[in-house]
Amino acid sequence: MTTLLQKDLKRLVKINGFDYVVTLSPLTLKLSLKGQRRGREFAWGDLVGADTPGAGAGSNSNAQQSPNRSAPDPRSNCDD
């Protein structure tokens, strides 16, 4: 059984050796470097394509990228 998301949920993840905080809220998903306030934030409707019901990450071209693709250095995108 799944539980309705009613408040923020934060989790730490390691991506390419860097610590990130993923925050899930009822309205958005946010990914930021640990210790940083700013990060990338996405509205749920933007992720699934608000115009197309059922069009989730599986139909997104980003989901089909090669897993061997190297990620850019996250420190170069810090807005602080």
C-alpha positions as a Markdown table, in Angstrom:
| # | Residue | x | y | z |
|---|---|---|---|---|
| 1 | Met | 0.0 | 0.0 | 0.0 |
| 2 | Thr | 1.2 | 3.5 | -0.8 |
| 3 | Thr | 0.9 | 6.5 | 1.5 |
| 4 | Leu | -0.1 | 10.0 | 0.4 |
| 5 | Leu | 2.7 | 12.5 | 0.6 |
| 6 | Gln | 1.4 | 15.2 | 2.9 |
| 7 | Lys | 4.7 | 16.9 | 4.1 |
| 8 | Asp | 8.3 | 17.2 | 3.0 |
| 9 | Leu | 10.4 | 14.0 | 2.9 |
| 10 | Lys | 14.2 | 14.4 | 2.7 |
| 11 | Arg | 16.8 | 11.7 | 1.8 |
| 12 | Leu | 20.5 | 11.8 | 1.2 |
| 13 | Val | 21.8 | 10.2 | -2.0 |
| 14 | Lys | 25.3 | 9.8 | -3.4 |
| 15 | Ile | 25.7 | 10.7 | -7.0 |
| 16 | Asn | 29.1 | 10.4 | -8.7 |
| 17 | Gly | 30.8 | 10.7 | -5.2 |
| 18 | Phe | 28.9 | 13.9 | -4.2 |
| 19 | Asp | 26.3 | 14.0 | -1.4 |
| 20 | Tyr | 22.9 | 15.4 | -2.5 |
| 21 | Val | 19.7 | 15.9 | -0.6 |
| 22 | Val | 16.5 | 14.9 | -2.4 |
| 23 | Thr | 13.4 | 16.6 | -1.0 |
| 24 | Leu | 9.9 | 15.3 | -2.0 |
| 25 | Ser | 7.0 | 17.6 | -1.2 |
| 26 | Pro | 3.4 | 17.4 | -2.3 |
| 27 | Leu | 4.1 | 19.9 | -5.0 |
| 28 | Thr | 7.7 | 19.5 | -6.0 |
| 29 | Leu | 10.9 | 17.4 | -6.2 |
| 30 | Lys | 14.1 | 19.2 | -5.3 |
| 31 | Leu | 17.7 | 18.0 | -5.7 |
| 32 | Ser | 20.5 | 20.0 | -4.1 |
| 33 | Leu | 24.1 | 19.5 | -3.0 |
| 34 | Lys | 24.3 | 18.7 | 0.7 |
| 35 | Gly | 24.7 | 21.9 | 2.7 |
| 36 | Gln | 23.3 | 24.1 | -0.1 |
| 37 | Arg | 19.9 | 25.7 | 0.0 |
| 38 | Arg | 19.6 | 26.2 | -3.7 |
| 39 | Gly | 19.2 | 23.4 | -6.2 |
| 40 | Arg | 17.1 | 22.1 | -9.0 |
| 41 | Glu | 13.4 | 22.1 | -8.3 |
| 42 | Phe | 10.7 | 20.5 | -10.5 |
| 43 | Ala | 7.0 | 20.6 | -10.2 |
| 44 | Trp | 5.4 | 17.2 | -10.4 |
| 45 | Gly | 3.2 | 18.3 | -13.3 |
| 46 | Asp | 6.3 | 19.3 | -15.3 |
| 47 | Leu | 7.9 | 15.9 | -14.7 |
| 48 | Val | 4.9 | 13.9 | -16.0 |
| 49 | Gly | 3.8 | 16.3 | -18.7 |
| 50 | Ala | 0.7 | 18.0 | -17.3 |
| 51 | Asp | -1.1 | 17.9 | -20.8 |
| 52 | Thr | -0.8 | 14.1 | -21.2 |
| 53 | Pro | -2.3 | 11.8 | -18.5 |
| 54 | Gly | 0.0 | 8.9 | -17.8 |
| 55 | Ala | 3.0 | 10.3 | -19.6 |
| 56 | Gly | 5.6 | 9.7 | -16.9 |
| 57 | Ala | 9.4 | 9.4 | -16.8 |
| 58 | Gly | 9.2 | 6.3 | -18.9 |
| 59 | Ser | 8.2 | 8.3 | -22.0 |
| 60 | Asn | 10.7 | 11.0 | -21.3 |
| 61 | Ser | 13.7 | 11.1 | -23.6 |
| 62 | Asn | 16.0 | 11.7 | -20.6 |
| 63 | Ala | 15.0 | 8.4 | -19.1 |
| 64 | Gln | 16.4 | 6.6 | -22.1 |
| 65 | Gln | 19.9 | 8.1 | -22.0 |
| 66 | Ser | 22.9 | 5.9 | -21.6 |
| 67 | Pro | 23.9 | 5.1 | -18.0 |
| 68 | Asn | 27.5 | 5.5 | -18.9 |
| 69 | Arg | 27.1 | 9.2 | -19.7 |
| 70 | Ser | 29.2 | 11.2 | -17.3 |
| 71 | Ala | 27.5 | 13.9 | -15.2 |
| 72 | Pro | 28.7 | 17.5 | -15.2 |
| 73 | Asp | 30.6 | 18.7 | -12.1 |
| 74 | Pro | 27.9 | 19.8 | -9.7 |
| 75 | Arg | 30.1 | 22.4 | -8.1 |
| 76 | Ser | 30.2 | 24.4 | -11.3 |
| 77 | Asn | 26.4 | 24.9 | -11.1 |
| 78 | Cys | 26.2 | 26.3 | -7.6 |
| 79 | Asp | 24.2 | 29.5 | -7.4 |
| 80 | Asp | 25.3 | 30.5 | -4.0 |
